């Protein structure tokens, strides 16, 4: 995002605030209230100088263009030293209904602007993320329903879908009830039933879908490998072939959906700095051509690493209905590939281990064996039809007297099934048990390499602590870890004095070490071993290509259709606001997910790149939000003033001024605290 985009974002938000104040100004003029100042922007006094670009007086009102272009303000006669003299044109002297009109006018203006902006936006054309799936989150509702990257969502409960935000809104507003999705996969339409689940991060019902990137180039970094090869914006990448001395890997846009294709290309580049990578590229106007390039090290984003890899030989998730589901099931543990012990089921590690072999013999921990074509297995992994990871259902400890203790579960046991349903992740185990309530459940457990059956009795707390301490699956030759003697199978317990509970914790601790020597305590067999090692900086490979988002332009050139669509979007926006507020009140949505002015300006700047229609659409959303929120019966807000006026009419006299001031002061400081909290998280998101 450029500086111009940021400036446009600031101007856009300022316009909305100005429109709000314009509503108060026009209503005050209608009511005959003396307005002393109406300002576009702010004009504070600094060092005795009032920061104004322009000021003139017309009638009783001074019109100002402030030097700080953020919003604006209206100053009534009551707010000046001349006020409170009993003049008929003072705001406080107006009857209640006129004061109510003035208070409500700002929010009303925002609502009117919002509707108008929606209508104009759709008349111009609004760019949205396309309803094509790029990624399906593991274990989500969409995953369990068998949705996959490349699927295009056409309708939800027979209501046409035009964009990915439509899909997300349908889940949020509809709640956790079963929906029927009409999708298109490989040219064929089909219906899929799916029930949204509460996303614990957002606190909202969600399907667990992410939009896809396009294969067209958005940007090329100067001096990058792509720039040297003559790749330009709007070129489309159709295929890639990596050639090393040990193996060859190919990915093709005709075989892989857009999202997995882009991710596969980035992964190959990251792990093959300096290796030959051949891309097939099609310019927007011209014939396809092949370019050869070698990924450059991304030195600007080098990170300290010890050179160990997480053991990823356990099947965590298998996409229902996929071809991979015929070979793998959640909880399966890979013991060996072609007879050699193997714990690194990632595409790149599999390529390195298989070399030039086309067919692989896979041995499972439970004694099963299977033969699979290497490229077929890679295709499943690129598509994420099967996802491997550290065994995530291993028991760390069992609470005495709990259901787990009564089932004779023991530390080290690995649960691979619940009630005849396969489970490769603790989240899956917990969800199945939650669905069953406190009912008895049969468990399939791997203990000391052998399958064991346990019965979880009904009633009581589960009493399991899960063991997610990272296990080392491989050590890179020549790395600090290899030089100091870390080995495959070591389980990381501590880094210095800090206990390590997960791989993410371990990685974050190493990255933040700033290359200082670290003491890694591992469990090897039954022995704890402390090893001192100093991380080394490593730069992963990059092509220097940024890809476009897959987007659709929604445009309604017909005026009546644009009006209908604008009103519809306004109603949906208002409903979404109240749904969010309700879930905030129920503490189902974390306040950290709210965006403050900084976050809104950032997003506004971001959407400007997609044209005037998209910018107007986003400003309409914010304007409707401002209008609705300002009408809430909260002191300081316009709705709070309207509430006080209603109380005044009911009781026949103004509300106690001391009480109003006290409540207003408390609410003011609460809002300041919320603003600081939200801004803090805005900053975290922006720098993160």
C-alpha positions as CSV (number, residue, x, y, z in Angstrom):
1,X,0.0,0.0,0.0
2,X,1.5,3.4,-1.1
3,X,1.5,6.7,0.7
4,X,-1.2,7.9,-1.8
5,X,-3.5,5.1,-0.6
6,X,-3.0,6.0,3.0
7,X,-3.8,9.7,2.2
8,X,-6.9,8.7,0.3
9,X,-7.9,6.5,3.3
10,X,-7.5,9.5,5.7
11,X,-9.5,11.8,3.3
12,X,-12.3,9.2,3.0
13,X,-12.8,8.8,6.7
14,X,-12.6,12.6,7.1
15,X,-15.4,13.0,4.6
16,X,-17.6,10.7,6.6
17,X,-17.0,12.7,9.8
18,X,-17.6,15.9,7.9
19,X,-20.9,14.6,6.5
20,X,-22.0,13.7,10.1
21,X,-21.3,17.2,11.3
22,X,-23.0,18.7,8.2
23,X,-26.1,16.9,9.3
24,X,-26.0,18.6,12.7
25,X,-25.3,22.0,11.0
26,X,-28.2,21.8,8.5
27,X,-30.6,20.7,11.2
28,X,-29.5,23.5,13.5
29,X,-30.0,26.1,10.8
30,X,-33.5,24.6,10.1
31,X,-34.3,24.9,13.9
32,X,-33.1,28.5,14.0
33,X,-30.2,27.7,16.3
34,X,-27.2,30.1,16.1
35,X,-24.2,28.2,14.8
36,X,-21.1,30.2,15.5
37,X,-18.6,28.0,13.7
38,X,-18.8,25.3,11.1
39,X,-15.5,23.8,10.2
40,X,-14.2,21.4,7.5
41,X,-11.2,19.9,9.3
42,X,-9.8,21.1,12.6
43,X,-8.0,24.4,13.4
44,X,-6.3,24.1,16.8
45,X,-4.3,27.0,18.2
46,X,-0.6,26.2,18.5
47,X,1.9,28.8,19.8
48,X,-0.8,31.4,19.5
49,X,-1.5,30.7,15.8
50,X,-4.8,29.1,14.7
51,X,-4.1,26.5,12.0
52,X,-6.5,27.5,9.3
53,X,-6.3,27.4,5.5
54,X,-9.3,29.7,5.0
55,X,-12.0,31.3,7.1
56,X,-15.0,33.6,6.2
57,X,-18.1,34.8,7.9
58,X,-21.6,34.7,6.5
59,X,-24.4,35.8,8.7
60,X,-23.9,34.6,12.3
61,X,-21.7,31.7,11.2
62,X,-17.9,31.6,10.7
63,X,-17.0,29.0,8.0
64,X,-13.6,27.4,8.4
65,X,-11.3,25.1,6.4
66,X,-8.9,23.8,9.0
67,X,-5.3,22.8,8.4
68,X,-5.8,19.4,9.9
69,X,-8.1,17.6,7.4
70,X,-9.7,15.1,9.8
71,X,-13.5,15.5,9.9
72,X,-14.9,18.7,11.2
73,X,-17.0,20.3,13.9
74,X,-20.1,22.5,14.7
75,X,-19.9,25.1,17.5
76,X,-23.3,26.4,18.7
77,X,-23.8,29.8,20.5
78,X,-24.1,27.8,23.8
79,X,-20.5,26.6,23.4
80,X,-19.0,30.1,23.4
81,X,-18.6,32.8,26.1
82,X,-21.6,34.6,24.4
83,X,-23.9,31.8,25.2
84,X,-26.2,31.1,28.1
85,X,-27.6,34.6,28.0
86,X,-31.2,33.6,27.4
87,X,-31.2,34.3,23.7
88,X,-34.0,32.6,21.7
89,X,-31.5,31.1,19.2
90,X,-29.5,29.2,21.8
91,X,-29.6,25.4,21.5
92,X,-30.7,24.9,25.1
93,X,-33.7,27.2,24.5
94,X,-35.1,25.0,21.7
95,X,-38.1,22.7,22.3
96,X,-37.3,19.0,22.9
97,X,-38.4,17.9,19.4
98,X,-36.1,20.4,17.7
99,X,-33.1,19.4,19.8
100,X,-34.0,15.8,19.0
101,X,-33.9,16.5,15.3
102,X,-30.5,18.2,15.6
103,X,-29.1,15.3,17.6
104,X,-30.4,12.7,15.1
105,X,-29.4,14.6,12.0
106,X,-25.7,13.6,12.1
107,X,-26.5,9.9,12.2
108,X,-29.3,10.3,9.7
109,X,-26.9,12.1,7.3
110,X,-24.5,9.1,7.6
111,X,-27.3,6.7,6.8
112,X,-28.5,8.7,3.8
113,X,-24.9,9.0,2.6
114,X,-24.4,5.3,3.1
115,X,-27.5,4.4,1.0
116,X,-26.5,6.8,-1.7
117,X,-22.9,5.6,-1.7
118,X,-24.0,2.0,-2.0
119,X,-26.2,2.9,-5.0
120,X,-23.5,4.9,-6.7
121,X,-20.8,2.2,-5.9
122,X,-22.8,-0.5,-7.7
123,X,-23.6,1.8,-10.6
124,X,-19.8,2.2,-11.1
125,X,-18.8,-1.3,-10.1
126,X,-17.5,-2.9,-6.9
127,X,-14.6,-5.3,-6.8
128,X,-15.0,-8.2,-4.4
129,X,-13.0,-11.4,-3.7
130,X,-14.3,-14.1,-6.0
131,X,-16.4,-16.9,-4.4
132,X,-13.7,-19.5,-5.4
133,X,-12.1,-21.3,-2.5
134,X,-8.4,-20.9,-2.0
135,X,-7.9,-22.7,1.3
136,X,-10.2,-24.8,3.6
137,X,-9.1,-24.6,7.2
138,X,-8.4,-28.0,8.7
139,X,-11.1,-29.4,10.9
140,X,-13.5,-26.6,10.0
141,X,-17.2,-27.1,9.0
142,X,-16.2,-26.7,5.3
143,X,-13.4,-29.3,5.7
144,X,-15.8,-31.9,7.2
145,X,-18.3,-31.2,4.4
146,X,-15.6,-32.1,1.8
147,X,-15.2,-28.6,0.3
148,X,-11.9,-28.2,-1.5
149,X,-9.7,-25.5,-3.1
150,X,-10.9,-24.6,-6.6
151,X,-14.6,-25.1,-5.7
152,X,-16.7,-22.1,-6.7
153,X,-19.7,-21.4,-4.5
154,X,-22.7,-20.5,-6.6
155,X,-25.5,-20.3,-4.1
156,X,-26.4,-20.8,-0.4
157,X,-29.9,-22.2,0.2
158,X,-30.7,-21.4,-3.4
159,X,-29.8,-17.7,-2.9
160,X,-27.2,-16.8,-5.5
161,X,-23.7,-15.9,-4.3
162,X,-21.6,-13.3,-6.1
163,X,-18.6,-13.0,-3.8
164,X,-16.7,-14.5,-0.9
165,X,-17.9,-11.8,1.5
166,X,-21.5,-13.0,0.6
167,X,-20.5,-16.4,1.8
168,X,-19.0,-15.1,5.1
169,X,-22.0,-12.9,5.7
170,X,-24.4,-15.8,5.2
171,X,-22.6,-17.7,7.9
172,X,-22.5,-14.8,10.3
173,X,-26.1,-13.7,9.9
174,X,-27.6,-17.2,9.6
175,X,-25.9,-18.7,12.6
176,X,-25.0,-22.3,13.3
177,X,-27.7,-23.9,11.3
178,X,-27.3,-26.3,8.4
179,X,-27.0,-24.6,5.0
180,X,-27.0,-26.1,1.5
181,X,-24.2,-24.8,-0.7
182,X,-24.4,-25.2,-4.5
183,X,-20.8,-25.4,-5.8
184,X,-19.1,-26.0,-9.1
185,X,-16.2,-28.4,-9.1
186,X,-14.3,-29.2,-12.4
187,X,-17.3,-28.0,-14.4
188,X,-19.9,-30.1,-12.5
189,X,-22.5,-28.6,-10.1
190,X,-23.2,-30.3,-6.8
191,X,-25.0,-29.6,-3.5
192,X,-23.1,-29.8,-0.2
193,X,-24.7,-29.5,3.2
194,X,-22.6,-27.7,5.9
195,X,-23.3,-26.3,9.3
196,X,-21.2,-23.2,10.3
197,X,-19.3,-23.4,13.6
198,X,-18.2,-20.6,16.0
199,X,-14.8,-19.4,15.0
200,X,-13.1,-19.1,18.5
201,X,-10.8,-16.3,17.2
202,X,-13.5,-14.1,15.7
203,X,-16.4,-15.3,17.9
204,X,-18.6,-15.6,14.8
205,X,-20.1,-18.5,13.0
206,X,-17.8,-19.4,10.1
207,X,-17.4,-22.0,7.4
208,X,-13.6,-22.0,7.5
209,X,-12.9,-20.8,4.0
210,X,-10.3,-18.5,2.6
211,X,-10.4,-16.8,-0.9
212,X,-8.0,-17.6,-3.6
213,X,-5.2,-15.8,-5.4
214,X,-5.1,-15.5,-9.1
215,X,-2.2,-16.8,-11.2
216,X,-1.6,-13.4,-12.7
217,X,1.3,-11.3,-11.5
218,X,0.4,-8.2,-9.5
219,X,4.0,-6.9,-8.9
220,X,7.6,-7.8,-9.6
221,X,10.3,-6.7,-7.1
222,X,13.1,-4.7,-8.7
223,X,16.3,-6.7,-8.9
224,X,14.5,-10.0,-8.2
225,X,14.8,-13.3,-10.1
226,X,11.5,-12.6,-11.8
227,X,12.6,-9.1,-12.9
228,X,15.9,-10.6,-14.3
229,X,13.8,-13.1,-16.3
230,X,11.6,-10.5,-17.8
231,X,8.4,-11.4,-16.0
232,X,6.0,-8.4,-15.9
233,X,2.7,-7.5,-14.1
234,X,-0.4,-9.1,-15.7
235,X,1.7,-12.1,-16.9
236,X,0.0,-15.4,-16.0
237,X,2.0,-18.3,-14.6
238,X,0.8,-21.5,-16.0
239,X,3.3,-24.1,-14.9
240,X,6.6,-24.6,-13.1
241,X,9.4,-27.2,-13.3
242,X,12.2,-27.5,-10.7
243,X,15.3,-29.4,-11.7
244,X,17.9,-30.5,-9.2
245,X,20.7,-33.1,-9.4
246,X,18.6,-35.4,-7.3
247,X,15.0,-34.9,-8.4
248,X,12.6,-33.0,-10.7
249,X,9.3,-31.5,-9.5
250,X,6.5,-30.2,-11.8
251,X,3.3,-28.3,-11.0
252,X,0.7,-27.4,-13.6
253,X,-2.1,-24.9,-13.5
254,X,-4.2,-27.4,-15.5
255,X,-4.0,-29.9,-12.6
256,X,-3.9,-27.8,-9.5
257,X,-6.4,-25.2,-8.4
258,X,-5.2,-21.6,-8.2
259,X,-4.6,-21.4,-4.4
260,X,-2.6,-24.7,-4.1
261,X,-0.7,-23.8,-7.3
262,X,0.5,-20.5,-6.0
263,X,1.4,-22.0,-2.6
264,X,3.3,-24.8,-4.3
265,X,5.3,-22.4,-6.4
266,X,6.2,-20.3,-3.4
267,X,7.2,-23.4,-1.4
268,X,9.5,-24.7,-4.2
269,X,11.2,-21.2,-4.5
270,X,11.6,-20.9,-0.7
271,X,13.5,-24.2,-0.4
272,X,15.6,-24.1,-3.6
273,X,17.6,-20.9,-3.6
274,X,19.9,-20.8,-6.6
275,X,18.3,-23.9,-8.2
276,X,17.0,-23.8,-11.8
277,X,13.2,-23.2,-12.0
278,X,11.5,-23.1,-15.3
279,X,8.2,-21.2,-15.5
280,X,5.7,-21.2,-18.3
281,X,4.3,-17.7,-18.6
282,X,1.6,-16.1,-20.7
283,X,1.6,-12.3,-21.2
284,X,-1.9,-10.6,-21.4
285,X,-1.3,-10.1,-25.2
286,X,1.0,-12.7,-26.7
287,X,2.0,-16.3,-26.9
288,X,3.1,-18.5,-24.0
289,X,6.8,-18.6,-23.3
290,X,9.2,-20.4,-21.0
291,X,11.6,-18.5,-18.7
292,X,14.4,-19.9,-16.6
293,X,15.3,-18.3,-13.3
294,X,16.9,-19.2,-9.9
295,X,15.2,-18.0,-6.7
296,X,17.2,-15.3,-4.9
297,X,17.8,-15.4,-1.1
298,X,15.3,-13.1,0.7
299,X,18.0,-11.4,2.8
300,X,15.7,-8.8,4.1
301,X,13.6,-11.4,5.8
302,X,16.4,-13.7,7.1
303,X,15.6,-15.5,10.4
304,X,17.8,-17.2,13.0
305,X,17.4,-21.0,12.8
306,X,18.9,-24.0,14.5
307,X,18.3,-26.3,11.6
308,X,15.8,-28.8,13.1
309,X,12.6,-29.8,11.5
310,X,9.3,-30.8,13.3
311,X,8.3,-34.4,13.1
312,X,5.4,-34.5,10.7
313,X,4.6,-38.1,10.2
314,X,1.1,-38.3,11.7
315,X,-2.0,-37.8,9.6
316,X,-4.0,-35.0,11.2
317,X,-6.7,-34.4,8.7
318,X,-7.9,-36.1,5.5
319,X,-10.4,-34.3,3.2
320,X,-13.6,-36.3,3.2
321,X,-14.5,-37.7,-0.2
322,X,-11.0,-37.1,-1.6
323,X,-8.9,-39.8,-3.2
324,X,-6.4,-39.4,-0.3
325,X,-9.1,-40.7,2.0
326,X,-8.9,-44.1,0.4
327,X,-5.3,-44.5,1.6
328,X,-5.0,-42.4,4.7
329,X,-7.2,-41.9,7.8
330,X,-6.7,-39.3,10.6
331,X,-4.4,-40.7,13.2
332,X,-2.3,-42.8,10.9
333,X,1.4,-42.6,11.6
334,X,4.0,-43.1,8.8
335,X,6.9,-45.3,10.0
336,X,9.0,-45.5,6.8
337,X,9.2,-44.6,3.2
338,X,10.7,-47.4,1.0
339,X,12.0,-49.1,4.2
340,X,13.8,-46.0,5.6
341,X,12.5,-44.4,8.8
342,X,10.8,-41.2,7.8
343,X,9.2,-38.4,9.9
344,X,9.1,-35.4,7.6
345,X,5.9,-35.6,5.5
346,X,6.2,-32.3,3.8
347,X,6.3,-31.9,-0.1
348,X,9.9,-30.7,-0.2
349,X,11.2,-33.3,2.3
350,X,9.3,-36.1,0.4
351,X,10.9,-34.9,-2.9
352,X,14.4,-35.0,-1.3
353,X,13.7,-38.4,0.2
354,X,12.3,-40.0,-2.9
355,X,14.9,-38.7,-5.3
356,X,14.2,-40.0,-8.8
357,X,11.8,-42.8,-7.7
358,X,8.4,-42.7,-9.2
359,X,6.7,-45.1,-6.8
360,X,6.9,-45.1,-3.0
361,X,6.3,-47.9,-0.5
362,X,4.6,-46.4,2.6
363,X,4.8,-48.3,5.9
364,X,2.5,-47.4,8.7
365,X,3.1,-47.6,12.4
366,X,0.3,-50.2,12.8
367,X,2.0,-52.6,10.3
368,X,0.0,-51.7,7.2
369,X,1.8,-51.0,3.9
370,X,0.7,-49.3,0.7
371,X,2.3,-48.4,-2.6
372,X,1.6,-44.9,-4.1
373,X,2.9,-42.9,-7.0
374,X,5.1,-40.1,-5.8
375,X,3.4,-37.5,-7.9
376,X,0.0,-38.6,-6.7
377,X,1.1,-38.2,-3.1
378,X,2.6,-34.8,-3.9
379,X,-0.6,-33.7,-5.6
380,X,-2.6,-34.7,-2.5
381,X,-0.2,-32.7,-0.3
382,X,-0.2,-29.7,-2.5
383,X,-4.0,-29.7,-2.5
384,X,-3.9,-30.3,1.2
385,X,-6.2,-33.3,0.8
386,X,-4.1,-34.9,3.5
387,X,-2.3,-32.9,6.2
388,X,0.5,-34.3,8.2
389,X,1.9,-33.0,11.5
390,X,3.2,-33.9,14.9
391,X,1.0,-36.4,16.7
392,X,-1.6,-34.1,18.2
393,X,-3.6,-36.6,20.2
394,X,-0.9,-37.9,22.5
395,X,-1.7,-37.8,26.2
396,X,0.7,-35.8,28.4
397,X,-1.0,-36.4,31.8
398,X,-4.3,-37.8,33.2
399,X,-6.1,-36.2,36.1
400,X,-6.9,-38.6,39.0
401,X,-10.5,-39.7,39.2
402,X,-11.4,-38.2,35.8
403,X,-13.1,-40.0,32.9
404,X,-9.7,-40.6,31.3
405,X,-8.3,-42.1,34.5
406,X,-11.4,-44.4,34.8
407,X,-10.8,-45.5,31.2
408,X,-7.2,-46.4,32.1
409,X,-5.7,-43.9,29.7
410,X,-2.0,-43.3,30.3
411,X,0.7,-40.7,29.5
412,X,2.0,-41.5,26.0
413,X,-1.2,-43.0,24.7
414,X,-2.3,-41.7,21.3
415,X,-6.0,-41.5,20.7
416,X,-6.8,-42.2,17.0
417,X,-10.5,-42.6,17.1
418,X,-13.6,-41.8,19.1
419,X,-16.9,-43.8,18.7
420,X,-15.6,-45.3,15.4
421,X,-14.7,-41.8,14.0
422,X,-11.1,-41.3,13.1
423,X,-9.3,-38.4,14.9
424,X,-5.8,-37.0,14.1
425,X,-6.0,-33.9,16.2
426,X,-7.0,-33.1,19.8
427,X,-9.5,-30.5,18.5
428,X,-11.3,-33.3,16.6
429,X,-11.3,-35.6,19.7
430,X,-12.7,-32.8,21.8
431,X,-15.4,-31.8,19.3
432,X,-16.6,-35.4,18.9
433,X,-16.8,-35.8,22.7
434,X,-18.6,-32.4,23.0
435,X,-21.2,-33.6,20.4
436,X,-21.8,-36.7,22.5
437,X,-22.1,-34.8,25.7
438,X,-21.4,-36.9,28.8
439,X,-22.3,-40.2,27.1
440,X,-20.0,-43.2,27.2
441,X,-17.6,-43.3,24.3
442,X,-15.3,-46.0,22.8
443,X,-11.8,-44.9,22.1
444,X,-9.2,-46.3,19.7
445,X,-5.8,-45.8,21.3
446,X,-2.3,-46.6,20.2
447,X,-0.1,-47.7,23.1
448,X,3.5,-48.7,22.6
449,X,2.9,-49.1,18.8
450,X,-0.1,-51.4,19.2
451,X,-3.8,-50.7,18.9
452,X,-5.8,-50.7,22.1
453,X,-9.5,-50.2,22.9
454,X,-10.6,-48.1,25.9
455,X,-14.1,-47.1,27.0
456,X,-14.5,-43.6,28.3
457,X,-17.2,-43.8,31.0
458,X,-20.1,-41.4,31.2
459,X,-20.1,-38.3,33.4
460,X,-17.4,-36.2,34.9
461,X,-14.5,-34.1,33.6
462,X,-12.4,-35.6,30.8
463,X,-9.1,-35.0,32.6
464,X,-6.6,-35.1,29.7
465,X,-3.7,-32.7,29.2
466,X,-2.5,-33.0,25.6
467,X,1.2,-33.4,24.7
468,X,2.2,-31.0,22.0
469,X,5.8,-30.6,22.9
470,X,7.7,-30.6,19.6
471,X,9.5,-33.7,18.5
472,X,12.4,-33.3,16.1
473,X,11.8,-35.2,12.9
474,X,15.0,-34.3,11.1
475,X,18.2,-32.3,11.4
476,X,19.8,-30.4,8.5
477,X,23.3,-31.4,7.7
478,X,25.9,-28.7,8.5
479,X,23.4,-26.8,10.7
480,X,24.0,-25.6,14.3
481,X,21.7,-28.5,15.5
482,X,23.7,-31.1,13.6
483,X,27.1,-29.8,14.9
484,X,25.9,-29.8,18.5
485,X,24.3,-33.3,18.4
486,X,20.5,-32.8,18.3
487,X,18.9,-35.9,16.8
488,X,15.7,-37.1,15.2
489,X,13.3,-38.2,17.8
490,X,14.5,-35.7,20.5
491,X,11.5,-34.1,22.2
492,X,12.1,-30.4,23.1
493,X,11.3,-29.7,26.7
494,X,12.9,-26.3,27.4
495,X,14.7,-23.5,25.8
496,X,16.9,-21.9,28.5
497,X,14.6,-21.8,31.5
498,X,11.4,-21.5,29.4
499,X,9.2,-24.5,29.1
500,X,8.2,-25.3,25.5
501,X,4.7,-26.5,25.0
502,X,4.4,-26.4,21.2
503,X,6.4,-26.0,18.0
504,X,5.2,-22.5,17.5
505,X,6.6,-21.5,20.9
506,X,9.9,-23.1,20.0
507,X,10.1,-21.3,16.6
508,X,9.2,-17.9,18.2
509,X,11.8,-18.4,20.9
510,X,14.5,-19.2,18.4
511,X,13.6,-16.3,16.1
512,X,13.7,-13.8,19.0
513,X,17.1,-15.1,20.2
514,X,18.9,-12.6,17.9
515,X,21.5,-15.3,17.3
516,X,22.5,-15.6,21.0
517,X,23.5,-19.0,22.2
518,X,20.6,-21.1,23.4
519,X,20.4,-24.1,25.8
520,X,18.0,-26.6,24.3
521,X,16.9,-29.3,26.8
522,X,15.5,-32.4,25.1
523,X,14.1,-35.7,26.2
524,X,16.0,-38.6,24.5
525,X,14.6,-41.9,25.5
526,X,14.2,-41.5,29.2
527,X,17.1,-39.0,29.6
528,X,17.0,-35.2,29.7
529,X,19.9,-33.8,27.8
530,X,20.9,-30.1,27.6
531,X,22.6,-28.9,24.4
532,X,24.1,-25.4,23.8
533,X,23.7,-24.2,20.2
534,X,23.8,-20.8,18.5
535,X,21.2,-20.2,15.7
536,X,22.4,-19.2,12.3
537,X,20.8,-16.6,10.0
538,X,19.0,-18.2,7.0
539,X,17.4,-16.5,4.1
540,X,14.8,-18.5,2.2
541,X,14.4,-18.2,-1.6
542,X,12.0,-15.8,-3.3
543,X,11.0,-15.2,-6.9
544,X,10.1,-11.6,-6.2
545,X,6.5,-12.0,-7.5
546,X,3.4,-10.8,-5.9
547,X,0.1,-12.3,-7.2
548,X,-3.3,-10.7,-7.7
549,X,-6.3,-11.7,-5.7
550,X,-9.0,-13.5,-7.6
551,X,-11.8,-10.9,-7.8
552,X,-15.1,-10.2,-9.5
553,X,-16.6,-6.9,-10.5
554,X,-20.3,-6.5,-9.5
555,X,-22.0,-3.7,-11.4
556,X,-25.6,-2.7,-11.9
557,X,-25.8,-0.2,-14.7
558,X,-29.6,-0.2,-14.4
559,X,-30.6,2.5,-12.0
560,X,-33.5,0.7,-10.4
561,X,-31.3,-2.4,-9.8
562,X,-28.5,-0.3,-8.3
563,X,-31.0,1.3,-5.9
564,X,-32.4,-2.0,-4.9
565,X,-29.0,-3.5,-4.3
566,X,-27.9,-0.4,-2.4
567,X,-30.9,-0.6,-0.1
568,X,-30.3,-4.3,0.4
569,X,-26.7,-3.8,1.3
570,X,-27.7,-1.1,3.8
571,X,-30.2,-3.5,5.5
572,X,-27.6,-6.3,5.7
573,X,-25.0,-3.9,7.1
574,X,-27.4,-2.8,9.9
575,X,-28.2,-6.4,10.7
576,X,-24.5,-7.3,10.9
577,X,-23.9,-4.4,13.3
578,X,-26.5,-5.6,15.7
579,X,-25.4,-9.2,15.5
580,X,-21.9,-8.1,16.3
581,X,-23.0,-6.0,19.2
582,X,-25.1,-8.8,20.6
583,X,-22.2,-11.2,20.4
584,X,-19.9,-8.6,22.0
585,X,-22.4,-8.3,24.9
586,X,-22.4,-12.1,25.3
587,X,-18.6,-12.1,25.2
588,X,-18.7,-14.4,22.1
589,X,-16.7,-11.8,20.1
590,X,-13.4,-10.6,21.5
591,X,-13.0,-6.8,21.5
592,X,-9.5,-7.2,20.0
593,X,-11.2,-8.1,16.7
594,X,-12.7,-4.6,16.5
595,X,-11.0,-2.0,14.3
596,X,-10.3,1.6,15.4
597,X,-9.5,4.6,13.2
598,X,-6.0,3.4,12.4
599,X,-7.3,0.0,11.2
600,X,-10.2,1.6,9.3
601,X,-7.8,4.1,7.6
602,X,-5.5,1.2,6.6
603,X,-8.3,-0.8,5.1
604,X,-9.7,2.3,3.4
605,X,-6.3,2.9,1.8
606,X,-6.2,-0.7,0.8
607,X,-9.5,-0.8,-1.0
608,X,-8.7,2.4,-3.0
609,X,-6.5,0.2,-5.3
610,X,-9.6,-1.4,-6.6
611,X,-11.2,1.7,-7.9
612,X,-13.8,4.4,-7.0
613,X,-16.7,2.0,-6.8
614,X,-15.0,-0.2,-4.3
615,X,-13.9,2.8,-2.2
616,X,-17.4,4.2,-2.2
617,X,-18.7,0.8,-1.1
618,X,-16.4,0.6,1.9
619,X,-17.1,4.2,2.8
620,X,-20.8,3.4,2.7
621,X,-20.2,0.5,5.1
622,X,-18.4,2.8,7.5
623,X,-20.9,5.5,7.2
624,X,-23.8,3.2,8.0
625,X,-21.8,1.9,11.0
626,X,-21.2,5.5,12.2
627,X,-24.9,6.3,11.8
628,X,-26.1,3.2,13.7
629,X,-23.5,3.4,16.5
630,X,-24.2,7.1,17.0
631,X,-27.8,6.4,17.7
632,X,-27.1,3.9,20.4
633,X,-28.4,5.1,23.8
634,X,-24.9,5.7,25.2
635,X,-24.0,9.0,26.9
636,X,-21.7,11.2,24.7
637,X,-23.3,9.6,21.6
638,X,-26.2,11.3,19.8
639,X,-28.4,8.4,20.9
640,X,-27.5,9.1,24.5
641,X,-28.7,12.7,24.1
642,X,-31.9,11.5,22.5
643,X,-32.4,9.1,25.4
644,X,-32.0,12.1,27.9
645,X,-34.5,14.1,25.9
646,X,-37.0,11.2,26.0
647,X,-36.5,11.0,29.8
648,X,-37.1,14.8,30.0
649,X,-40.4,14.5,28.1
650,X,-41.5,11.6,30.3
651,X,-40.7,13.2,33.7
652,X,-41.5,16.7,32.6
653,X,-38.2,18.2,33.6
654,X,-34.5,17.8,32.6
655,X,-32.5,14.9,34.0
656,X,-30.4,15.8,37.0
657,X,-27.4,17.6,35.5
658,X,-24.9,16.3,38.1
659,X,-26.0,12.7,37.4
660,X,-25.7,13.3,33.7
661,X,-22.2,14.8,34.0
662,X,-21.0,11.9,36.2
663,X,-22.3,9.2,33.9
664,X,-20.9,11.1,30.9
665,X,-17.5,11.3,32.5
666,X,-17.4,7.6,33.3
667,X,-18.5,6.6,29.8
668,X,-16.0,9.0,28.3
669,X,-13.1,7.4,30.1
670,X,-14.4,3.9,29.3
671,X,-14.5,4.9,25.6
672,X,-11.0,6.3,25.8
673,X,-9.8,3.0,27.3
674,X,-11.6,1.1,24.5
675,X,-10.1,3.4,21.9
676,X,-6.6,2.8,23.3
677,X,-7.2,-1.0,23.4
678,X,-8.5,-1.1,19.9
679,X,-5.8,1.1,18.5
680,X,-3.1,-1.1,20.2
681,X,-4.5,-4.1,18.4
682,X,-4.7,-2.1,15.2
683,X,-1.0,-1.5,15.5
684,X,-0.3,-5.1,16.3
685,X,-2.1,-6.2,13.2
686,X,-0.4,-3.7,11.0
687,X,3.1,-4.4,12.2
688,X,2.4,-8.2,12.4
